[in-house]
Amino acid sequence: EGAAAVKRSIRRSSSTSTSTSLLKAGQQQQLLSHRQLLLTVEAEATPQNTSNAKKNTPRSSGSGSLCAGQASGGGSWALPAVSAGASGLPTKSQQVLLCLISSGVATSSPYLAQRAGSWEGCVAQNPLDPGGCVLRWDSPADNKGNWKQRGTFLASILAGSGAGRGLDTRVRGLLPDGADVYVVPVNPDTGSLTSSRDAAGGSSRIRAYTACEGHLRGLQASDLGLYAAPLRWRMVVLVDVEAQGPAEPVGSGALKISEADWVAAATGPTVDGRSPDVLLVAPAGDNSSRVAFPGALPRVMAVGGYDCEGRPLRSSYSRGSKQQPDMLAPGKNIIVPNVRRDGSSPAATKSWEGSAAAAALAAGAAARLWSAFPGCSAEQVRAALLSSRLQGPAQPARLNLAAARQFLAAKKC
């Protein structure tokens, strides 16, 4: 039923010209509003002398741009843009699992040296990982050419420490003081658990989702009843996949399940009747001429990017079932570790862009919110993230942690 709804929605999709008009409508007002937000947040996050701040923060034509700027205490322009410092939220996740479905991660990178938290990954044989993972999450031997690069980029946005002698302090994530990250290694093009582009349904990304959920349920079971709701483990899944269509169903007969069905079940109430404890986040895509899955699914929060001038990345708008992203977050000039193709990660850095970077910021923000408000459900955390709409209700939300915190504080959950 969920898959059929997605197909009907896609058939009703409009042309590329409609997507373009969405970008142009009220663009000047959008830029003015966003630049005012950047100026306000920057003033809150940087308590230094005003005259010095003006000298040290490069501008672009007096627009209030943070493109070449750096957040107070470390981090790129993206952190003050989303009110990370002004939000007052914890910078370490607490009982919130971040499951990263992407390429492997170079945990040896000095930028991923966490003060607390953990890096773990799906392996070939583990009772908590149904079906196991063929690719090695911490080895460059598989999926050569892209191995460890994207995964490490995203991991640094989630939990880069931004600290250490000789390191670039701009590589600072949303959770610099620690996060529990579980890596499920997949082919980034398809989300398959194998390196093959045309893997059978048995290796589809539904298996990757199941690995995430299996680990979550294992953590909940290991609490042995010591941590009842709302203190039991919850999970934010970052799906670094921009596939051209839904994953192949798995199973057969009455046990056959589609990707949309799995997502609907995972993000709904738990089997014991508790409120939803899984939130899925995915890139809106970087190709405006096609739909990006799983971001196109209704229960997945699709995140697009904008640059430091507040301009949405045109590639984040598709002509599919979601003609525009659910949310926009910084997605250009994001500083990440420069991982070599052999998997080694020196202290050098590079600038990265795309909706995956924006999605990682949204996922990290969700983990921070949920750590501060453990009694809230996944649906409430999602609503909080989507609550900041300075550009009007018809435009995508803009990630703003301070506004999201106020939203949940008012809910008293």
TORKELUM-408909 format. One record per residue: residue in one letter; z, x, y of N, C-alpha, C in turn. Coordinates in steps of 0.05 Angstrom, whole numbers, padded with zeros to 5 digits, always signed. Example, Ala and Ser with C-alpha at 12.3 -4.5 7.8 and 13.67 -1.06 7.14 Angstrom:
A+00156+00264-00114+00156+00246-00090+00156+00264-00066/S+00142+00257-00045+00143+00273-00021+00157+00258+00001/
***
This chain:
E+00000+00016-00024+00000+00000+00000+00000+00017+00025/G+00017+00040+00025+00017+00058+00048-00009+00071+00052/A-00022+00080+00029-00048+00093+00031-00069+00074+00042/A-00068+00049+00034-00087+00029+00044-00084+00025+00074/A-00059+00025+00083-00054+00022+00112-00066+00044+00127/V-00064+00069+00117-00075+00092+00130-00105+00089+00132/K-00118+00081+00109-00147+00078+00109-00156+00057+00129/R-00142+00034+00131-00149+00014+00150-00147+00024+00178/S-00125+00040+00183-00121+00050+00210-00143+00070+00218/I-00152+00086+00198-00173+00105+00204-00199+00091+00210/R-00205+00069+00196-00230+00054+00200-00231+00043+00228/R-00207+00038+00240-00206+00026+00267-00207+00048+00288/S-00209+00073+00280-00209+00095+00299-00232+00094+00318/S-00227+00104+00342-00248+00104+00362-00262+00130+00363/S-00281+00133+00381-00298+00157+00383-00284+00179+00398/T-00296+00202+00398-00285+00225+00412-00283+00220+00442/S-00300+00204+00453-00299+00198+00482-00274+00184+00489/T-00263+00167+00471-00238+00154+00477-00216+00174+00478/S-00215+00194+00460-00195+00214+00460-00196+00230+00486/T-00221+00236+00495-00224+00251+00520-00214+00236+00543/S-00219+00209+00544-00209+00193+00567-00179+00192+00567/L-00166+00193+00544-00137+00193+00543-00126+00218+00557/L-00140+00240+00554-00131+00265+00566-00135+00264+00596/K-00157+00252+00605-00164+00252+00634-00147+00232+00649/A-00139+00210+00636-00125+00188+00651-00099+00198+00662/G-00096+00197+00688-00071+00204+00701-00064+00233+00697/Q-00083+00251+00693-00077+00279+00687-00062+00292+00710/Q-00070+00286+00735-00057+00299+00757-00028+00291+00759/Q-00022+00266+00754+00006+00257+00754+00022+00270+00732/Q+00009+00273+00708+00022+00286+00686+00030+00314+00693/L+00011+00329+00705+00016+00357+00712+00039+00359+00732/L+00038+00342+00753+00059+00343+00773+00086+00337+00761/S+00088+00317+00744+00113+00310+00731+00123+00332+00714/H+00105+00344+00698+00114+00366+00680+00123+00390+00696/R+00108+00397+00717+00115+00421+00732+00142+00417+00746/Q+00147+00392+00755+00173+00387+00767+00195+00390+00746/L+00190+00382+00721+00209+00385+00700+00215+00415+00694/L+00193+00431+00694+00197+00459+00689+00214+00472+00710/L+00209+00465+00736+00224+00476+00758+00254+00468+00756/T+00259+00443+00749+00286+00433+00747+00301+00447+00724/V+00289+00448+00701+00301+00461+00678+00306+00490+00682/E+00287+00504+00694+00289+00532+00700+00313+00537+00718/A+00316+00520+00738+00338+00524+00757+00365+00520+00743/E+00366+00502+00723+00391+00497+00709+00397+00520+00690/A+00376+00531+00677+00380+00552+00657+00383+00580+00668/T+00376+00584+00694+00378+00611+00706+00396+00610+00730/P+00421+00617+00727+00440+00614+00749+00440+00637+00769/Q+00421+00656+00767+00420+00679+00785+00414+00670+00814/N+00416+00690+00832+00409+00686+00860+00381+00674+00862/T+00378+00654+00879+00352+00640+00881+00330+00658+00889/S+00335+00675+00909+00314+00693+00918+00305+00712+00896/N+00324+00722+00880+00316+00740+00858+00300+00725+00837/A+00308+00700+00832+00294+00684+00812+00265+00680+00819/K+00260+00676+00845+00233+00672+00853+00216+00697+00850/K+00229+00720+00854+00215+00745+00851+00209+00751+00822/N+00228+00744+00804+00226+00752+00776+00210+00732+00759/T+00204+00709+00770+00190+00689+00754+00161+00686+00765/P+00142+00697+00751+00114+00695+00761+00105+00667+00763/R+00089+00661+00783+00078+00634+00787+00048+00635+00785/S+00036+00612+00781+00007+00610+00781-00001+00590+00802/S-00011+00601+00825-00020+00584+00847+00002+00565+00857/G+00027+00575+00855+00050+00558+00865+00054+00533+00848/S+00046+00533+00823+00048+00509+00807+00074+00506+00792/G+00092+00527+00793+00116+00525+00778+00112+00533+00749/S+00092+00547+00743+00086+00555+00716+00105+00576+00706/L+00112+00573+00680+00130+00593+00667+00113+00610+00647/C+00087+00611+00651+00070+00625+00632+00078+00653+00627/A+00084+00668+00648+00091+00696+00645+00121+00700+00646/G+00136+00678+00647+00165+00680+00650+00179+00684+00624/Q+00205+00687+00626+00223+00691+00602+00248+00676+00607/A+00258+00662+00587+00283+00647+00590+00307+00665+00594/S+00326+00654+00608+00351+00669+00612+00365+00672+00585/G+00372+00697+00578+00385+00702+00552+00365+00707+00529/G+00339+00707+00535+00319+00712+00514+00303+00687+00508/G+00280+00691+00497+00262+00669+00490+00239+00668+00509/S+00217+00655+00500+00193+00653+00517+00196+00629+00535/W+00174+00623+00550+00174+00600+00569+00179+00574+00555/A+00174+00573+00528+00177+00548+00514+00206+00537+00514/L+00226+00555+00513+00253+00545+00511+00263+00530+00535/P+00260+00541+00560+00268+00525+00583+00250+00501+00587/A+00225+00502+00577+00207+00479+00580+00217+00455+00565/V+00232+00460+00543+00242+00437+00527+00272+00434+00531/S+00283+00446+00552+00312+00443+00559+00330+00454+00537/A+00322+00475+00523+00338+00485+00501+00365+00495+00511/G+00364+00511+00533+00389+00522+00543+00407+00501+00557/A+00394+00482+00570+00409+00462+00586+00420+00439+00569/S+00412+00438+00543+00420+00415+00526+00449+00416+00517/G+00460+00440+00515+00487+00443+00505+00490+00438+00475/L+00467+00437+00461+00468+00432+00432+00474+00458+00417/P+00485+00457+00393+00491+00481+00377+00466+00497+00371/T+00468+00523+00370+00446+00540+00364+00446+00550+00335/K+00462+00537+00319+00463+00542+00290+00463+00516+00276/S+00446+00513+00256+00444+00488+00241+00469+00485+00223/Q+00478+00461+00220+00502+00455+00204+00496+00432+00185/Q+00495+00439+00159+00489+00419+00138+00461+00406+00142/V+00443+00421+00154+00415+00411+00157+00397+00432+00145/L+00382+00424+00125+00363+00442+00111+00336+00440+00126/L+00325+00463+00132+00297+00464+00143+00279+00473+00120/C+00262+00455+00111+00243+00462+00090+00216+00468+00103/L+00207+00493+00099+00182+00502+00111+00160+00503+00090/I+00141+00485+00092+00118+00485+00073+00096+00500+00088/S+00091+00525+00080+00072+00542+00094+00065+00565+00076/S+00055+00587+00088+00051+00611+00072+00078+00624+00069/G+00079+00647+00056+00104+00661+00052+00116+00670+00078/V+00140+00681+00077+00154+00690+00100+00163+00719+00096/A+00158+00736+00115+00167+00764+00114+00196+00766+00124/T+00215+00760+00107+00243+00759+00115+00253+00787+00123/S+00237+00808+00116+00245+00835+00124+00240+00840+00153/S+00227+00822+00167+00222+00825+00196+00248+00828+00211/P+00250+00847+00229+00275+00850+00244+00281+00825+00262/Y+00260+00810+00267+00264+00786+00284+00276+00763+00268/L+00278+00765+00241+00289+00744+00225+00316+00752+00213/A+00329+00772+00225+00355+00780+00216+00376+00761+00227/Q+00382+00740+00212+00400+00719+00221+00429+00728+00221/R+00444+00718+00241+00473+00723+00242+00487+00706+00221/A+00475+00684+00214+00486+00666+00194+00463+00651+00182/G+00469+00632+00164+00447+00617+00152+00435+00632+00128/S+00412+00623+00119+00400+00635+00095+00370+00631+00094/W+00356+00650+00081+00328+00647+00074+00326+00645+00044/E+00315+00624+00035+00310+00620+00006+00282+00609+00002/G+00273+00609-00023+00246+00599-00027+00242+00589-00056/C+00222+00571-00059+00215+00560-00085+00204+00582-00103/V+00213+00582-00128+00204+00602-00147+00191+00588-00171/A+00181+00603-00189+00166+00592-00212+00183+00575-00230/Q+00208+00584-00234+00226+00569-00253+00253+00566-00240/N+00259+00541-00233+00285+00535-00221+00290+00505-00226/P+00313+00498-00237+00319+00470-00243+00319+00452-00219/L+00323+00464-00195+00323+00448-00170+00295+00444-00159/D+00275+00458-00170+00248+00456-00160+00230+00445-00182/P+00227+00419-00184+00211+00406-00205+00182+00417-00205/G+00174+00428-00227+00147+00439-00229+00145+00468-00220/G+00164+00477-00204+00164+00504-00195+00141+00510-00176/C+00140+00535-00166+00120+00544-00147+00106+00568-00158/V+00079+00567-00159+00063+00589-00170+00063+00613-00151/L+00058+00607-00126+00057+00629-00106+00085+00639-00101/R+00087+00665-00095+00113+00677-00089+00118+00677-00059/W+00140+00665-00052+00146+00660-00024+00153+00686-00009/D+00162+00706-00023+00170+00731-00010+00154+00755-00019/S+00129+00750-00028+00112+00772-00038+00084+00770-00026/P+00072+00793-00017+00045+00792-00006+00024+00793-00028/A+00032+00792-00053+00012+00795-00075-00006+00770-00078/D+00003+00747-00069-00013+00723-00071-00025+00714-00044/N-00047+00699-00046-00059+00687-00022-00064+00708+00000/K-00077+00730-00008-00082+00752+00011-00100+00742+00034/G-00096+00755+00057-00112+00748+00080-00096+00732+00101/N-00078+00714+00091-00062+00698+00109-00033+00699+00101/W-00027+00714+00080-00001+00713+00068+00020+00723+00087/K+00041+00708+00090+00064+00715+00106+00060+00713+00136/Q+00035+00711+00145+00031+00711+00174+00040+00685+00186/R+00027+00662+00179+00035+00637+00191+00064+00630+00185/G+00072+00634+00160+00100+00627+00153+00120+00643+00170/T+00115+00668+00174+00133+00684+00190+00132+00676+00220/F+00108+00670+00230+00107+00660+00257+00125+00635+00261/L+00122+00616+00243+00137+00591+00245+00167+00596+00241/A+00174+00614+00222+00202+00620+00217+00215+00632+00242/S+00200+00648+00257+00211+00660+00281+00215+00639+00303/I+00198+00618+00304+00202+00597+00323+00226+00579+00316/L+00231+00577+00290+00254+00562+00281+00280+00577+00285/A+00280+00602+00276+00306+00616+00275+00304+00646+00283/G+00284+00653+00299+00283+00681+00308+00307+00688+00325/S+00319+00711+00320+00344+00718+00333+00341+00728+00362/G+00317+00740+00368+00313+00750+00395+00333+00771+00403/A+00345+00785+00383+00365+00805+00389+00360+00829+00372/G+00367+00852+00383+00364+00877+00368+00352+00899+00385/R+00361+00923+00380+00352+00945+00396+00322+00950+00393/G+00307+00951+00415+00279+00957+00413+00262+00933+00407/L+00274+00909+00405+00259+00885+00398+00251+00869+00423/D+00231+00853+00420+00221+00835+00442+00239+00811+00443/T+00255+00808+00464+00274+00786+00466+00261+00759+00469/R+00234+00758+00473+00220+00733+00475+00218+00719+00448/V+00221+00734+00426+00220+00722+00399+00247+00710+00393/R+00252+00688+00404+00278+00674+00400+00272+00645+00393/G+00283+00636+00371+00278+00609+00361+00297+00589+00372/L+00293+00564+00363+00311+00542+00371+00339+00545+00359/L+00341+00560+00336+00366+00564+00322+00372+00594+00319/P+00376+00609+00340+00378+00638+00338+00404+00647+00325/D+00424+00630+00323+00449+00638+00311+00451+00630+00281/G+00429+00620+00270+00429+00615+00241+00418+00589+00233/A+00403+00589+00211+00391+00564+00200+00388+00568+00170/D+00390+00547+00155+00385+00547+00127+00357+00539+00122/V+00339+00558+00116+00311+00553+00114+00302+00557+00085/Y+00288+00538+00074+00278+00539+00047+00247+00538+00048/V+00235+00559+00037+00206+00562+00040+00192+00553+00014/V+00173+00535+00017+00156+00527-00005+00128+00538+00000/P+00120+00559-00014+00094+00573-00008+00070+00557-00018/V+00051+00552+00000+00027+00537-00007+00002+00550+00005/N-00021+00540-00003-00046+00547+00010-00046+00533+00037/P-00046+00547+00060-00044+00533+00086-00067+00514+00091/D-00090+00517+00078-00112+00500+00084-00109+00472+00071/T-00096+00471+00048-00094+00446+00033-00066+00437+00028/G-00047+00455+00029-00020+00447+00021-00016+00449-00009/S-00035+00460-00023-00033+00463-00052-00014+00485-00060/L-00001+00482-00082+00018+00502-00092+00003+00525-00105/T-00024+00525-00106-00039+00547-00116-00057+00558-00094/S-00069+00581-00098-00086+00593-00077-00114+00581-00077/S-00120+00564-00097-00147+00552-00100-00151+00530-00079/R-00174+00530-00067-00180+00509-00047-00185+00482-00060/D-00193+00481-00086-00198+00456-00100-00179+00453-00123/A-00153+00456-00118-00134+00453-00139-00133+00424-00149/A-00126+00420-00174-00123+00393-00185-00099+00379-00172/G-00099+00353-00175-00077+00337-00164-00050+00346-00172/G-00048+00358-00196-00022+00367-00205-00010+00389-00188/S-00027+00401-00172-00017+00422-00154-00019+00414-00125/S-00021+00388-00120-00025+00379-00092+00001+00383-00076/R-00001+00377-00050+00022+00381-00033+00044+00361-00038/I+00039+00340-00054+00060+00322-00062+00080+00338-00078/R+00071+00358-00094+00089+00375-00109+00105+00392-00090/A+00093+00400-00068+00108+00416-00049+00131+00399-00036/Y+00124+00374-00030+00145+00356-00019+00168+00353-00039/T+00160+00350-00064+00180+00346-00085+00198+00370-00088/A+00187+00395-00084+00204+00419-00084+00224+00418-00062/C+00216+00409-00039+00235+00407-00016+00257+00387-00023/E+00249+00363-00032+00269+00343-00038+00287+00351-00061/G+00276+00364-00081+00293+00373-00103+00315+00392-00094/H+00308+00410-00075+00328+00429-00065+00349+00414-00049/L+00340+00395-00033+00359+00379-00017+00379+00365-00035/R+00369+00351-00055+00387+00336-00073+00405+00355-00088/G+00395+00379-00094+00412+00399-00108+00435+00408-00090/L+00429+00412-00064+00450+00419-00045+00471+00397-00043/Q+00461+00372-00042+00479+00350-00039+00497+00347-00064/A+00485+00352-00087+00501+00350-00112+00521+00373-00114/S+00514+00397-00103+00532+00420-00105+00557+00417-00088/D+00556+00398-00069+00579+00393-00052+00602+00381-00069/L+00595+00370-00092+00615+00359-00111+00633+00338-00098/G+00621+00323-00080+00636+00301-00067+00654+00310-00045/L+00654+00337-00038+00672+00346-00017+00663+00338+00010/Y+00636+00334+00013+00625+00327+00039+00611+00300+00037/A+00625+00279+00043+00613+00252+00043+00598+00249+00069/A+00581+00228+00069+00567+00222+00094+00587+00217+00116/P+00583+00227+00141+00558+00238+00150+00555+00269+00148/L+00574+00282+00133+00574+00311+00132+00557+00322+00110/R+00544+00305+00093+00529+00316+00072+00502+00326+00082/W+00488+00342+00066+00463+00355+00074+00442+00335+00081/R+00426+00341+00102+00403+00326+00110+00379+00346+00112/M+00355+00337+00116+00332+00355+00115+00311+00348+00135/V+00301+00369+00148+00277+00367+00165+00255+00383+00151/V+00232+00371+00146+00210+00384+00132+00188+00390+00152/L+00181+00416+00154+00159+00424+00171+00135+00430+00153/V+00115+00413+00154+00091+00415+00137+00069+00429+00152/D+00066+00455+00148+00045+00470+00162+00018+00467+00147/V+00008+00443+00148-00018+00437+00135-00034+00419+00153/E-00060+00425+00155-00078+00408+00171-00102+00401+00153/A-00097+00387+00132-00118+00381+00112-00136+00359+00123/Q-00160+00357+00111-00180+00337+00121-00176+00310+00109/G-00159+00307+00090-00154+00280+00078-00128+00280+00064/P-00120+00256+00054-00095+00254+00039-00096+00270+00014/A-00072+00278+00004-00071+00293-00021-00078+00275-00044/E-00087+00287-00065-00093+00272-00090-00068+00261-00101/P-00068+00236-00110-00044+00224-00123-00035+00240-00147/V-00010+00239-00154+00000+00252-00178+00011+00230-00196/G+00013+00238-00222+00022+00219-00242-00001+00201-00252/S+00006+00182-00268-00014+00164-00279-00001+00137-00285/G-00019+00117-00286-00010+00090-00292+00010+00080-00271/A+00032+00067-00281+00052+00056-00264+00068+00078-00249/L+00066+00103-00258+00080+00125-00245+00063+00140-00225/K+00039+00131-00221+00021+00145-00202+00031+00140-00174/I+00032+00161-00158+00041+00158-00131+00023+00173-00111/S+00017+00160-00089+00000+00172-00068+00018+00188-00048/E+00004+00203-00031+00019+00218-00011+00033+00199+00008/A+00019+00178+00017+00032+00159+00036+00056+00145+00023/D+00054+00138-00003+00076+00125-00017+00100+00144-00018/W+00095+00170-00025+00117+00189-00027+00131+00192+00000/V+00115+00195+00022+00126+00199+00048+00143+00174+00056/A+00133+00150+00050+00147+00126+00057+00174+00125+00042/A+00174+00132+00017+00198+00132+00001+00218+00153+00010/A+00208+00177+00016+00226+00199+00024+00239+00194+00051/T+00225+00181+00069+00236+00177+00096+00250+00150+00099/G+00252+00135+00077+00266+00110+00077+00295+00113+00068/P+00310+00091+00064+00338+00093+00055+00339+00108+00028/T+00361+00122+00023+00364+00137-00002+00368+00117-00025/V+00367+00128-00049+00370+00111-00073+00397+00098-00075/D+00417+00111-00062+00444+00099-00063+00450+00082-00039/G+00428+00075-00024+00431+00056-00002+00439+00068+00025/R+00441+00095+00026+00449+00108+00051+00425+00109+00070/S+00431+00114+00096+00410+00115+00116+00392+00139+00110/P+00367+00138+00120+00347+00159+00114+00358+00187+00122/D+00354+00206+00104+00364+00233+00109+00342+00254+00108/V+00316+00246+00111+00293+00264+00111+00275+00257+00134/L+00268+00278+00150+00250+00275+00172+00227+00294+00168/L+00202+00284+00169+00178+00300+00165+00164+00305+00192/V+00157+00330+00197+00143+00339+00221+00118+00355+00213/A+00095+00350+00226+00071+00364+00219+00054+00368+00244/P+00036+00388+00244+00018+00392+00267-00001+00368+00270/A-00008+00361+00294-00027+00340+00299-00055+00350+00293/G-00059+00376+00291-00085+00387+00284-00096+00404+00307/D-00114+00422+00300-00127+00439+00320-00157+00436+00320/N-00166+00412+00312-00195+00406+00311-00198+00377+00318/S-00207+00372+00343-00208+00344+00353-00230+00327+00340/S-00247+00340+00324-00268+00325+00311-00261+00313+00284/R-00236+00318+00275-00228+00307+00249-00199+00300+00249/V-00191+00285+00229-00164+00277+00225-00149+00299+00210/A-00123+00303+00217-00107+00324+00203-00085+00310+00187/F-00085+00315+00162-00064+00304+00144-00045+00327+00137/P-00019+00321+00134-00006+00294+00133+00002+00283+00160/G-00005+00297+00182+00003+00287+00209-00007+00259+00215/A-00030+00251+00202-00042+00225+00208-00026+00202+00194/L-00008+00208+00176+00007+00187+00163+00028+00176+00182/P+00032+00149+00181+00050+00136+00200+00078+00146+00200/R+00090+00154+00177+00118+00162+00176+00122+00192+00182/V+00101+00206+00188+00103+00235+00194+00100+00238+00224/M+00118+00253+00237+00117+00258+00265+00096+00279+00271/A+00074+00272+00283+00052+00290+00289+00056+00302+00317/V+00056+00329+00318+00062+00343+00343+00038+00359+00353/G+00030+00355+00377+00009+00370+00390+00021+00389+00410/G+00004+00406+00422+00014+00426+00440+00005+00422+00469/Y+00019+00435+00487+00010+00437+00515+00015+00465+00524/D+00001+00473+00545+00005+00500+00556+00027+00501+00577/C+00031+00525+00588+00054+00528+00607+00048+00515+00634/E+00025+00504+00638+00019+00489+00662+00023+00459+00657/G+00030+00452+00632+00034+00424+00626+00009+00410+00615/R-00013+00425+00613-00038+00412+00604-00039+00410+00573/P-00043+00386+00562-00045+00383+00533-00068+00399+00522/L-00064+00410+00498-00086+00424+00485-00106+00403+00475/R-00130+00404+00484-00150+00383+00476-00153+00381+00446/S-00150+00403+00432-00153+00403+00403-00132+00387+00389/S-00110+00380+00403-00088+00365+00390-00094+00335+00389/Y-00116+00326+00401-00123+00298+00401-00146+00294+00382/S-00142+00277+00362-00163+00272+00342-00176+00245+00346/R-00195+00239+00330-00208+00212+00331-00200+00196+00306/G-00178+00203+00294-00169+00190+00270-00149+00167+00275/S-00132+00161+00255-00114+00139+00257-00094+00142+00280/K-00087+00167+00286-00071+00173+00309-00089+00187+00329/Q-00098+00172+00349-00117+00183+00368-00103+00203+00387/Q-00077+00202+00388-00062+00222+00402-00037+00229+00387/P-00025+00252+00392-00001+00260+00377+00023+00241+00384/D+00042+00241+00366+00067+00226+00372+00082+00241+00394/M+00080+00267+00394+00095+00283+00413+00079+00308+00421/L+00085+00318+00445+00074+00344+00454+00097+00363+00458/A+00092+00389+00451+00112+00410+00455+00097+00435+00463/P+00110+00455+00474+00096+00480+00480+00080+00491+00456/G+00055+00497+00460+00038+00506+00438+00019+00528+00445/K+00024+00542+00467+00006+00564+00475+00023+00586+00487/N+00013+00611+00482+00028+00635+00492+00056+00636+00480/I+00059+00629+00455+00084+00631+00441+00086+00659+00428/I+00107+00674+00434+00110+00701+00424+00122+00701+00396/V+00108+00714+00377+00117+00715+00350+00115+00744+00339/P+00128+00750+00316+00125+00777+00304+00096+00782+00296/N+00087+00806+00299+00060+00814+00291+00060+00823+00262/V+00056+00805+00244+00057+00811+00215+00030+00822+00206/R+00030+00844+00193+00006+00856+00182-00003+00840+00157/R-00028+00843+00150-00038+00827+00127-00026+00836+00100/D-00014+00860+00099-00001+00868+00075+00027+00857+00072/G+00035+00842+00093+00062+00829+00092+00083+00844+00107/S+00078+00869+00116+00098+00884+00131+00100+00873+00159/S+00123+00875+00171+00128+00864+00197+00142+00884+00215/P+00128+00898+00232+00141+00917+00250+00153+00903+00274/A+00163+00918+00293+00176+00907+00316+00156+00896+00337/A+00130+00901+00333+00110+00892+00351+00108+00861+00350/T+00097+00850+00372+00094+00821+00374+00066+00814+00383/K+00060+00788+00382+00034+00778+00391+00038+00750+00402/S+00017+00741+00417+00018+00714+00427+00003+00696+00408/W+00014+00672+00403+00002+00654+00383+00000+00626+00396/E-00019+00610+00387-00021+00583+00398-00031+00564+00376/G-00027+00538+00381-00036+00518+00363-00014+00496+00360/S-00022+00474+00348-00004+00452+00344+00018+00458+00324/A+00013+00478+00306+00034+00486+00287+00058+00498+00301/A+00052+00514+00322+00074+00525+00338+00090+00503+00351/A+00077+00483+00362+00090+00461+00375+00107+00445+00354/A+00096+00442+00330+00110+00427+00309+00136+00442+00301/A+00134+00469+00301+00158+00484+00293+00180+00480+00314/L+00173+00479+00340+00193+00474+00360+00206+00447+00357/A+00190+00427+00350+00200+00400+00345+00219+00399+00321/A+00211+00413+00300+00228+00414+00276+00255+00428+00282/G+00254+00450+00296+00279+00464+00303+00296+00446+00321/A+00284+00432+00339+00298+00414+00357+00312+00392+00341/A+00298+00381+00321+00309+00360+00304+00334+00371+00289/A+00333+00396+00279+00356+00407+00265+00380+00411+00284/R+00375+00419+00309+00396+00422+00328+00409+00395+00334/L+00393+00375+00338+00403+00348+00344+00420+00338+00321/W+00410+00340+00297+00423+00329+00274+00449+00344+00269/S+00450+00370+00275+00475+00385+00272+00497+00375+00291/A+00488+00367+00315+00508+00357+00335+00515+00328+00330/F+00497+00312+00317+00502+00284+00313+00498+00278+00283/P+00515+00287+00265+00511+00284+00236+00512+00255+00227/G+00524+00237+00243+00525+00209+00234+00500+00194+00240/C+00480+00206+00253+00456+00192+00260+00436+00194+00236/S+00419+00174+00234+00399+00173+00212+00374+00189+00221/A+00357+00194+00202+00332+00207+00208+00315+00191+00228/E+00316+00165+00226+00301+00148+00244+00312+00150+00273/Q+00339+00152+00276+00351+00155+00302+00344+00182+00315/V+00344+00203+00298+00337+00230+00308+00308+00230+00317/R+00291+00217+00302+00263+00216+00309+00259+00200+00336/A+00273+00178+00338+00272+00162+00363+00281+00178+00387/A+00302+00194+00383+00312+00211+00405+00292+00231+00413/L+00278+00244+00394+00258+00264+00401+00234+00251+00416/L+00229+00226+00410+00206+00212+00423+00214+00196+00448/S+00239+00200+00457+00249+00184+00479+00240+00193+00507/S+00232+00219+00509+00225+00229+00536+00195+00225+00541/R+00189+00206+00558+00161+00199+00564+00158+00199+00595/L+00159+00222+00607+00156+00224+00636+00129+00215+00646/Q+00109+00218+00628+00082+00211+00636+00075+00182+00631/G+00094+00166+00622+00089+00138+00618+00089+00131+00588/P+00093+00106+00581+00095+00097+00553+00070+00100+00538/A+00047+00101+00551+00021+00103+00537+00015+00132+00529/Q+00030+00151+00539+00025+00179+00533+00044+00189+00512/P+00037+00211+00498+00056+00222+00478+00082+00230+00491/A+00104+00229+00476+00129+00239+00486+00127+00270+00490/R+00144+00280+00507+00146+00309+00511+00174+00318+00502/L+00174+00339+00485+00199+00348+00474+00218+00357+00496/N+00242+00344+00496+00262+00351+00516+00289+00347+00503/L+00303+00369+00496+00328+00368+00481+00350+00355+00497/A+00351+00359+00523+00372+00347+00539+00370+00317+00539/A+00345+00307+00542+00341+00278+00541+00347+00266+00514/A+00340+00281+00492+00345+00272+00465+00375+00270+00460/R+00390+00290+00470+00419+00289+00466+00431+00265+00480/Q+00422+00260+00504+00433+00236+00519+00427+00211+00503/F+00403+00209+00491+00395+00186+00476+00414+00181+00453/L+00420+00202+00437+00438+00199+00414+00467+00195+00422/A+00475+00207+00444+00503+00203+00454+00507+00174+00461/A+00487+00161+00472+00489+00133+00479+00490+00115+00454/K+00477+00124+00432+00477+00109+00407+00504+00110+00393/K+00520+00131+00399+00546+00134+00386+00545+00133+00356/C+00525+00146+00345+00522+00147+00316+00534+00172+00304/
***
